[in-house]
Amino acid sequence: MPDMDKKRKLCKKCLLSEIDEGEVFLQIKKLIDIMPAAEKCREDEYKRRLGICKECSFLNEGTCEACGCYVELRAIKKDARCPHEKRMW
């Protein structure tokens, strides 16, 4: 059944406890990959943002405790802003 796994879509009705961590990462990467280039920030800006997020106390297992987003998905979006009260980026 490996072919079925390749065709699986992001489950909108699953709890994180029901999804394996590797699968979550792959789904977020897939969302980033299919995002139109016009909506993405430059690669160097993306890395800068992620570097800031890595140092933030609100980072918790890839999510932001300030807003609940996946930081890698939020950071790639050109028009996104840090939800921290101090706006880190």
N, CA, C and O atoms as a GROMACS GRO file, in nm:
protein
  356
    1MET      N    1   0.078  -0.121   0.000
    1MET     CA    2   0.000   0.000   0.000
    1MET      C    3   0.083   0.128   0.000
    1MET      O    4   0.027   0.234   0.027
    2PRO      N    5   0.210   0.124  -0.028
    2PRO     CA    6   0.289   0.246  -0.030
    2PRO      C    7   0.236   0.350  -0.128
    2PRO      O    8   0.250   0.470  -0.104
    3ASP      N    9   0.176   0.307  -0.239
    3ASP     CA   10   0.123   0.402  -0.336
    3ASP      C   11   0.010   0.485  -0.276
    3ASP      O   12  -0.004   0.603  -0.308
    4MET      N   13  -0.070   0.425  -0.189
    4MET     CA   14  -0.180   0.498  -0.125
    4MET      C   15  -0.124   0.608  -0.034
    4MET      O   16  -0.180   0.718  -0.029
    5ASP      N   17  -0.013   0.578   0.037
    5ASP     CA   18   0.046   0.677   0.126
    5ASP      C   19   0.091   0.801   0.051
    5ASP      O   20   0.081   0.912   0.102
    6LYS      N   21   0.140   0.782  -0.071
    6LYS     CA   22   0.186   0.895  -0.150
    6LYS      C   23   0.072   0.986  -0.191
    6LYS      O   24   0.093   1.105  -0.215
    7LYS      N   25  -0.048   0.932  -0.199
    7LYS     CA   26  -0.162   1.010  -0.244
    7LYS      C   27  -0.242   1.070  -0.128
    7LYS      O   28  -0.337   1.144  -0.152
    8ARG      N   29  -0.204   1.039  -0.004
    8ARG     CA   30  -0.278   1.090   0.111
    8ARG      C   31  -0.269   1.241   0.117
    8ARG      O   32  -0.165   1.299   0.090
    9LYS      N   33  -0.379   1.302   0.154
    9LYS     CA   34  -0.385   1.447   0.168
    9LYS      C   35  -0.376   1.482   0.315
    9LYS      O   36  -0.392   1.395   0.401
   10LEU      N   37  -0.352   1.608   0.345
   10LEU     CA   38  -0.350   1.655   0.482
   10LEU      C   39  -0.484   1.626   0.546
   10LEU      O   40  -0.588   1.668   0.494
   11CYS      N   41  -0.483   1.558   0.656
   11CYS     CA   42  -0.606   1.520   0.725
   11CYS      C   43  -0.659   1.639   0.804
   11CYS      O   44  -0.592   1.686   0.896
   12LYS      N   45  -0.774   1.686   0.771
   12LYS     CA   46  -0.833   1.801   0.838
   12LYS      C   47  -0.911   1.763   0.962
   12LYS      O   48  -0.955   1.850   1.037
   13LYS      N   49  -0.929   1.635   0.984
   13LYS     CA   50  -1.007   1.587   1.098
   13LYS      C   51  -0.924   1.502   1.194
   13LYS      O   52  -0.981   1.432   1.278
   14CYS      N   53  -0.793   1.506   1.184
   14CYS     CA   54  -0.708   1.427   1.273
   14CYS      C   55  -0.652   1.515   1.384
   14CYS      O   56  -0.628   1.634   1.366
   15LEU      N   57  -0.632   1.454   1.498
   15LEU     CA   58  -0.564   1.521   1.607
   15LEU      C   59  -0.414   1.496   1.590
   15LEU      O   60  -0.374   1.395   1.531
   16LEU      N   61  -0.332   1.587   1.639
   16LEU     CA   62  -0.188   1.568   1.625
   16LEU      C   63  -0.143   1.436   1.688
   16LEU      O   64  -0.049   1.373   1.639
   17SER      N   65  -0.207   1.394   1.795
   17SER     CA   66  -0.170   1.269   1.860
   17SER      C   67  -0.196   1.148   1.770
   17SER      O   68  -0.142   1.040   1.794
   18GLU      N   69  -0.276   1.165   1.668
   18GLU     CA   70  -0.308   1.057   1.575
   18GLU      C   71  -0.218   1.057   1.452
   18GLU      O   72  -0.226   0.966   1.369
   19ILE      N   73  -0.134   1.157   1.440
   19ILE     CA   74  -0.049   1.170   1.322
   19ILE      C   75   0.096   1.156   1.366
   19ILE      O   76   0.136   1.212   1.469
   20ASP      N   77   0.173   1.083   1.292
   20ASP     CA   78   0.313   1.068   1.328
   20ASP      C   79   0.388   1.197   1.295
   20ASP      O   80   0.357   1.264   1.197
   21GLU      N   81   0.486   1.231   1.379
   21GLU     CA   82   0.557   1.359   1.367
   21GLU      C   83   0.621   1.377   1.230
   21GLU      O   84   0.621   1.487   1.175
   22GLY      N   85   0.674   1.269   1.175
   22GLY     CA   86   0.734   1.277   1.042
   22GLY      C   87   0.632   1.312   0.936
   22GLY      O   88   0.661   1.385   0.842
   23GLU      N   89   0.512   1.260   0.952
   23GLU     CA   90   0.403   1.288   0.858
   23GLU      C   91   0.364   1.436   0.865
   23GLU      O   92   0.339   1.499   0.762
   24VAL      N   93   0.360   1.491   0.986
   24VAL     CA   94   0.327   1.634   1.002
   24VAL      C   95   0.430   1.718   0.927
   24VAL      O   96   0.395   1.810   0.853
   25PHE      N   97   0.559   1.687   0.947
   25PHE     CA   98   0.664   1.761   0.878
   25PHE      C   99   0.648   1.751   0.727
   25PHE      O  100   0.658   1.851   0.656
   26LEU      N  101   0.622   1.631   0.677
   26LEU     CA  102   0.606   1.612   0.533
   26LEU      C  103   0.487   1.690   0.479
   26LEU      O  104   0.494   1.745   0.368
   27GLN      N  105   0.379   1.696   0.553
   27GLN     CA  106   0.260   1.770   0.509
   27GLN      C  107   0.289   1.920   0.505
   27GLN      O  108   0.247   1.989   0.412
   28ILE      N  109   0.359   1.971   0.605
   28ILE     CA  110   0.393   2.114   0.606
   28ILE      C  111   0.488   2.145   0.491
   28ILE      O  112   0.472   2.246   0.422
   29LYS      N  113   0.585   2.058   0.468
   29LYS     CA  114   0.677   2.077   0.355
   29LYS      C  115   0.599   2.077   0.224
   29LYS      O  116   0.628   2.157   0.135
   30LYS      N  117   0.501   1.988   0.212
   30LYS     CA  118   0.420   1.982   0.091
   30LYS      C  119   0.343   2.113   0.071
   30LYS      O  120   0.336   2.164  -0.041
   31LEU      N  121   0.287   2.166   0.178
   31LEU     CA  122   0.214   2.294   0.168
   31LEU      C  123   0.307   2.407   0.125
   31LEU      O  124   0.269   2.493   0.045
   32ILE      N  125   0.429   2.407   0.178
   32ILE     CA  126   0.527   2.508   0.139
   32ILE      C  127   0.564   2.491  -0.009
   32ILE      O  128   0.574   2.589  -0.083
   33ASP      N  129   0.584   2.368  -0.050
   33ASP     CA  130   0.623   2.341  -0.190
   33ASP      C  131   0.517   2.384  -0.290
   33ASP      O  132   0.550   2.432  -0.398
   34ILE      N  133   0.389   2.368  -0.256
   34ILE     CA  134   0.283   2.402  -0.351
   34ILE      C  135   0.238   2.548  -0.341
   34ILE      O  136   0.156   2.593  -0.421
   35MET      N  137   0.290   2.620  -0.243
   35MET     CA  138   0.254   2.761  -0.229
   35MET      C  139   0.309   2.839  -0.349
   35MET      O  140   0.425   2.820  -0.386
   36PRO      N  141   0.229   2.924  -0.410
   36PRO     CA  142   0.279   3.002  -0.523
   36PRO      C  143   0.401   3.086  -0.485
   36PRO      O  144   0.406   3.145  -0.377
   37ALA      N  145   0.498   3.091  -0.573
   37ALA     CA  146   0.622   3.164  -0.547
   37ALA      C  147   0.597   3.310  -0.511
   37ALA      O  148   0.669   3.367  -0.430
   38ALA      N  149   0.495   3.369  -0.569
   38ALA     CA  150   0.464   3.510  -0.542
   38ALA      C  151   0.422   3.534  -0.397
   38ALA      O  152   0.426   3.646  -0.348
   39GLU      N  153   0.380   3.426  -0.328
   39GLU     CA  154   0.337   3.438  -0.189
   39GLU      C  155   0.449   3.409  -0.089
   39GLU      O  156   0.432   3.428   0.031
   40LYS      N  157   0.563   3.362  -0.140
   40LYS     CA  158   0.675   3.325  -0.053
   40LYS      C  159   0.777   3.438  -0.042
   40LYS      O  160   0.797   3.515  -0.136
   41CYS      N  161   0.839   3.447   0.074
   41CYS     CA  162   0.949   3.542   0.090
   41CYS      C  163   1.076   3.480   0.032
   41CYS      O  164   1.078   3.362  -0.004
   42ARG      N  165   1.181   3.559   0.022
   42ARG     CA  166   1.309   3.508  -0.028
   42ARG      C  167   1.364   3.403   0.068
   42ARG      O  168   1.333   3.405   0.187
   43GLU      N  169   1.445   3.312   0.017
   43GLU     CA  170   1.503   3.204   0.097
   43GLU      C  171   1.586   3.258   0.214
   43GLU      O  172   1.578   3.205   0.325
   44ASP      N  173   1.666   3.362   0.190
   44ASP     CA  174   1.748   3.417   0.299
   44ASP      C  175   1.660   3.479   0.408
   44ASP      O  176   1.695   3.471   0.526
   45GLU      N  177   1.549   3.540   0.371
   45GLU     CA  178   1.457   3.597   0.468
   45GLU      C  179   1.388   3.485   0.547
   45GLU      O  180   1.370   3.497   0.668
   46TYR      N  181   1.352   3.379   0.479
   46TYR     CA  182   1.290   3.263   0.544
   46TYR      C  183   1.384   3.206   0.651
   46TYR      O  184   1.342   3.181   0.764
   47LYS      N  185   1.509   3.187   0.615
   47LYS     CA  186   1.608   3.134   0.710
   47LYS      C  187   1.629   3.230   0.827
   47LYS      O  188   1.645   3.187   0.941
   48ARG      N  189   1.630   3.360   0.799
   48ARG     CA  190   1.646   3.460   0.905
   48ARG      C  191   1.529   3.450   1.003
   48ARG      O  192   1.549   3.449   1.124
   49ARG      N  193   1.409   3.444   0.950
   49ARG     CA  194   1.290   3.434   1.034
   49ARG      C  195   1.294   3.308   1.120
   49ARG      O  196   1.265   3.313   1.239
   50LEU      N  197   1.328   3.195   1.058
   50LEU     CA  198   1.334   3.070   1.134
   50LEU      C  199   1.441   3.076   1.243
   50LEU      O  200   1.423   3.020   1.351
   51GLY      N  201   1.551   3.142   1.214
   51GLY     CA  202   1.657   3.159   1.315
   51GLY      C  203   1.606   3.235   1.437
   51GLY      O  204   1.639   3.202   1.551
   52ILE      N  205   1.527   3.337   1.412
   52ILE     CA  206   1.468   3.415   1.521
   52ILE      C  207   1.368   3.328   1.597
   52ILE      O  208   1.367   3.329   1.720
   53CYS      N  209   1.285   3.255   1.525
   53CYS     CA  210   1.187   3.167   1.590
   53CYS      C  211   1.256   3.062   1.676
   53CYS      O  212   1.206   3.028   1.784
   54LYS      N  213   1.369   3.009   1.630
   54LYS     CA  214   1.439   2.907   1.708
   54LYS      C  215   1.486   2.960   1.842
   54LYS      O  216   1.501   2.883   1.937
   55GLU      N  217   1.509   3.089   1.852
   55GLU     CA  218   1.555   3.150   1.978
   55GLU      C  219   1.439   3.197   2.065
   55GLU      O  220   1.460   3.236   2.180
   56CYS      N  221   1.319   3.195   2.014
   56CYS     CA  222   1.202   3.248   2.084
   56CYS      C  223   1.149   3.149   2.188
   56CYS      O  224   1.143   3.029   2.161
   57SER      N  225   1.111   3.199   2.303
   57SER     CA  226   1.057   3.113   2.409
   57SER      C  227   0.918   3.059   2.374
   57SER      O  228   0.870   2.967   2.440
   58PHE      N  229   0.852   3.116   2.274
   58PHE     CA  230   0.719   3.070   2.234
   58PHE      C  231   0.724   2.949   2.140
   58PHE      O  232   0.621   2.887   2.114
   59LEU      N  233   0.843   2.915   2.089
   59LEU     CA  234   0.854   2.799   2.000
   59LEU      C  235   0.837   2.671   2.081
   59LEU      O  236   0.904   2.651   2.182
   60ASN      N  237   0.746   2.586   2.037
   60ASN     CA  238   0.719   2.460   2.107
   60ASN      C  239   0.687   2.352   2.004
   60ASN      O  240   0.578   2.349   1.947
   61GLU      N  241   0.784   2.264   1.982
   61GLU     CA  242   0.768   2.152   1.888
   61GLU      C  243   0.719   2.197   1.750
   61GLU      O  244   0.629   2.137   1.693
   62GLY      N  245   0.778   2.303   1.700
   62GLY     CA  246   0.746   2.351   1.565
   62GLY      C  247   0.627   2.444   1.556
   62GLY      O  248   0.596   2.494   1.448
   63THR      N  249   0.561   2.467   1.668
   63THR     CA  250   0.448   2.559   1.668
   63THR      C  251   0.479   2.682   1.752
   63THR      O  252   0.566   2.679   1.839
   64CYS      N  253   0.406   2.788   1.726
   64CYS     CA  254   0.420   2.912   1.799
   64CYS      C  255   0.312   2.918   1.907
   64CYS      O  256   0.193   2.913   1.876
   65GLU      N  257   0.352   2.930   2.031
   65GLU     CA  258   0.254   2.936   2.139
   65GLU      C  259   0.179   3.070   2.142
   65GLU      O  260   0.076   3.081   2.208
   66ALA      N  261   0.229   3.170   2.070
   66ALA     CA  262   0.160   3.299   2.065
   66ALA      C  263   0.034   3.291   1.979
   66ALA      O  264  -0.066   3.357   2.008
   67CYS      N  265   0.038   3.209   1.873
   67CYS     CA  266  -0.078   3.203   1.783
   67CYS      C  267  -0.120   3.062   1.746
   67CYS      O  268  -0.231   3.043   1.695
   68GLY      N  269  -0.035   2.962   1.770
   68GLY     CA  270  -0.069   2.824   1.739
   68GLY      C  271  -0.029   2.779   1.599
   68GLY      O  272  -0.057   2.665   1.562
   69CYS      N  273   0.034   2.865   1.522
   69CYS     CA  274   0.072   2.828   1.385
   69CYS      C  275   0.194   2.738   1.383
   69CYS      O  276   0.267   2.728   1.482
   70TYR      N  277   0.216   2.673   1.269
   70TYR     CA  278   0.343   2.604   1.245
   70TYR      C  279   0.440   2.712   1.196
   70TYR      O  280   0.416   2.775   1.093
   71VAL      N  281   0.548   2.732   1.270
   71VAL     CA  282   0.636   2.844   1.238
   71VAL      C  283   0.696   2.836   1.098
   71VAL      O  284   0.715   2.939   1.034
   72GLU      N  285   0.728   2.716   1.051
   72GLU     CA  286   0.787   2.704   0.918
   72GLU      C  287   0.689   2.744   0.808
   72GLU      O  288   0.730   2.796   0.704
   73LEU      N  289   0.563   2.722   0.832
   73LEU     CA  290   0.462   2.761   0.735
   73LEU      C  291   0.436   2.912   0.740
   73LEU      O  292   0.422   2.977   0.637
   74ARG      N  293   0.430   2.967   0.859
   74ARG     CA  294   0.408   3.111   0.874
   74ARG      C  295   0.528   3.190   0.821
   74ARG      O  296   0.512   3.291   0.752
   75ALA      N  297   0.648   3.144   0.853
   75ALA     CA  298   0.770   3.219   0.818
   75ALA      C  299   0.792   3.228   0.667
   75ALA      O  300   0.856   3.323   0.622
   76ILE      N  301   0.743   3.134   0.590
   76ILE     CA  302   0.765   3.136   0.445
   76ILE      C  303   0.674   3.237   0.374
   76ILE      O  304   0.703   3.281   0.262
   77LYS      N  305   0.566   3.273   0.438
   77LYS     CA  306   0.470   3.363   0.374
   77LYS      C  307   0.523   3.506   0.372
   77LYS      O  308   0.555   3.564   0.476
   78LYS      N  309   0.531   3.561   0.254
   78LYS     CA  310   0.587   3.694   0.233
   78LYS      C  311   0.524   3.800   0.324
   78LYS      O  312   0.595   3.880   0.384
   79ASP      N  313   0.393   3.801   0.333
   79ASP     CA  314   0.323   3.905   0.408
   79ASP      C  315   0.297   3.871   0.554
   79ASP      O  316   0.232   3.948   0.624
   80ALA      N  317   0.346   3.757   0.601
   80ALA     CA  318   0.323   3.717   0.740
   80ALA      C  319   0.410   3.798   0.835
   80ALA      O  320   0.515   3.849   0.797
   81ARG      N  321   0.365   3.808   0.956
   81ARG     CA  322   0.439   3.879   1.060
   81ARG      C  323   0.446   3.791   1.184
   81ARG      O  324   0.360   3.706   1.205
   82CYS      N  325   0.548   3.812   1.262
   82CYS     CA  326   0.562   3.741   1.389
   82CYS      C  327   0.447   3.783   1.481
   82CYS      O  328   0.419   3.902   1.494
   83PRO      N  329   0.380   3.687   1.545
   83PRO     CA  330   0.268   3.720   1.632
   83PRO      C  331   0.309   3.763   1.773
   83PRO      O  332   0.225   3.803   1.854
   84HIS      N  333   0.438   3.754   1.802
   84HIS     CA  334   0.488   3.791   1.935
   84HIS      C  335   0.457   3.939   1.961
   84HIS      O  336   0.458   4.020   1.868
   85GLU      N  337   0.429   3.973   2.083
   85GLU     CA  338   0.396   4.113   2.116
   85GLU      C  339   0.508   4.210   2.078
   85GLU      O  340   0.482   4.328   2.056
   86LYS      N  341   0.633   4.161   2.070
   86LYS     CA  342   0.747   4.246   2.032
   86LYS      C  343   0.777   4.240   1.882
   86LYS      O  344   0.873   4.302   1.837
   87ARG      N  345   0.697   4.167   1.805
   87ARG     CA  346   0.718   4.152   1.659
   87ARG      C  347   0.864   4.129   1.626
   87ARG      O  348   0.936   4.221   1.587
   88MET      N  349   0.907   4.007   1.643
   88MET     CA  350   1.048   3.974   1.623
   88MET      C  351   1.090   3.983   1.476
   88MET      O  352   1.208   4.004   1.447
   89TRP      N  353   0.996   3.966   1.384
   89TRP     CA  354   1.022   3.983   1.241
   89TRP      C  355   0.896   4.027   1.172
   89TRP      O  356   0.896   4.048   1.050
   0.00000   0.00000   0.00000
